[in-house]
Amino acid sequence: MAKVFTGKVISTKMHNTVVVEVTHLTPHKLYKKLLKRSKHFKVDTNGQEVQVGKWVKITEIKPMSKEKYFKILEVLAEQHAKAGGKTV
């Protein structure tokens, strides 16, 4: 089963590739405070036009290059995406 994440586009400087930041909350082991953690993924645009700041849904695919192994499923509406995060 392929992983599906929701994230924000933070860079569009590469050809057919964008960088997406996926953020999630995880509890501290001892104190149980929720900590915000984020990870950057290089994502194939799949022929879609996206701009910096847009929210997108991405899915895992077989590796296209050394670091690119996700593609964009869809560009999300602003109010729908802000409640996003990790969706499996």
C-alpha positions in Angstrom: 0.0 0.0 0.0 1.5 3.3 -1.1 1.9 6.1 1.5 -0.2 9.2 0.9 0.7 12.6 2.6 -0.6 16.2 2.5 1.9 19.0 2.4 2.8 22.5 1.3 4.9 23.3 -1.8 8.0 25.2 -0.7 10.1 25.3 -3.8 9.6 25.0 -7.6 13.1 25.8 -8.8 13.7 22.4 -10.5 12.4 21.1 -13.8 9.3 18.8 -13.4 10.1 18.6 -9.6 8.9 20.5 -6.6 9.8 20.3 -2.9 6.9 19.6 -0.5 7.1 20.0 3.2 5.0 17.5 5.2 4.4 18.4 8.8 3.0 16.1 11.6 2.7 16.2 15.4 4.4 13.6 17.6 4.4 13.4 21.4 7.6 13.7 23.4 8.6 10.3 24.9 8.8 11.5 28.5 6.8 14.7 28.8 4.0 13.9 26.2 4.1 17.4 24.8 3.2 17.5 21.2 6.1 18.5 19.0 5.9 19.7 15.4 8.1 17.7 13.0 8.5 18.2 9.3 10.2 16.5 6.4 10.9 17.7 2.9 10.2 15.4 -0.1 11.2 15.9 -3.8 8.0 15.3 -5.8 7.3 14.8 -9.5 4.8 17.3 -10.8 3.2 14.8 -13.1 2.6 17.6 -15.7 0.6 19.8 -13.3 1.3 23.5 -12.7 1.8 24.3 -9.0 3.0 27.4 -7.2 4.9 27.9 -3.9 2.4 27.9 -1.0 -0.1 25.6 -2.6 -1.3 22.5 -0.6 -0.9 19.2 -2.4 -1.7 15.5 -1.8 1.3 13.3 -2.7 1.7 9.5 -3.1 4.7 7.1 -3.1 5.8 5.6 -6.4 8.8 3.6 -7.5 12.0 5.7 -7.5 12.4 8.0 -10.4 15.9 9.2 -9.3 18.1 9.1 -6.3 15.9 11.3 -4.2 12.5 11.5 -6.1 10.0 8.8 -5.2 6.7 10.7 -4.8 4.3 12.2 -7.3 1.5 14.8 -6.9 -2.0 13.2 -6.8 -4.0 16.5 -6.7 -3.8 20.2 -5.7 -6.1 20.8 -2.7 -8.3 23.7 -1.9 -6.9 26.0 0.8 -9.5 25.5 3.6 -9.6 21.7 3.1 -5.8 21.3 3.2 -5.1 23.2 6.4 -6.7 20.5 8.4 -4.3 18.0 6.6 -1.2 16.4 7.7 -0.5 12.7 7.4 -3.3 10.7 5.9 -2.9 7.0 5.4 
